[in-house]
Amino acid sequence: MLTYLPEGIQPDIDALSNGAILNDHGHGYAIVANAHIISGRGMHASAVIDEFAAFRRLHPEGPALFHSRFATHGSVNESNNHPFPVGADERTVLAHNGVLPAAAQPAKGDDRSDTRIAADDIFPSPQFSSFDDPKTRKLIERWLGRVNKVVILTVDPRYRRSGYIFNERAGVWDGDTWYSNYDFEHHSSYSSPGHAAWRGLDEGCACCGIADSIDPEAGLCLACGSCPVCGADERDCAQGCYRRLLTLPCGECGSDIRYCPCPLPDGYVTT
């Protein structure tokens, strides 16, 4: 889950904690503080959230972001936690929610996440670097697709603003804070539902928030066309996503895994 806080807005700790429970593969933040960016990363949500909240209280004057990762590419380690500097320039950082196009997905042996590759190799390119140009913004959002969302913070003086959201409409504003999806909301339970009927998806797509829009056969959101869990856009879902199981028979009883009564593996999580 990716969170954007405009100037002067303090974080909702409960909302960040809710997002961190569902996306527990690492966490990070960035805060625009006058002429520089304060950033931090870590694998333990509570420590990173507390650190972010403390720095944000000291530096409310600029925009800020917080990110909790659900890994789709690259190793689960601190070096793949968002945000990332754009190119080698520490004055501009990027965080992302979704699954990026093939050009950003790592080749065999590349330990980087797709977002880290985009920050290293794609967004520094001249065609993507003019964030204030409407044509460039359209180009970036066309490349991202319908459901990928990117937040960029910068103190580079060539930019007119210090915070940018790409595909803002694919996320949700809750008061004065923008979230990439509805993972910030309180959920009654994050544990295994005990069967493979994919309970909870009728509560709404995690990408666009539209309720009662899940295709029971394909498992895609009928409203935005994306996977309602991992955000894959007309591509195969990442490892660990429920849609990878849709065509598999249950290993215990042999029936359709979506409807069999057998328990799911330990640690399985649904939203």
Protein Blocks (a to p, Z undefined) as FASTA:
>chain_A
ZZdddehiacdfklmmmmmmmmmnbccddddehjaccddddfblklmmmmmmmmmmmmmm
bccdddddddfbdcddfklpccddehjbfkbccddedjddfklpccehiabdfklmmmmm
mmmpmklmmmmlmklmmmmmmmnommlccddddfbfkbmbfbdcehklmmccehjaccfb
lklpccfbfcdehianoghjlnopfklopahiacfklopafklopafklopahiacdehi
aklmmmpccfklopafklmcbdcdehiacZZ
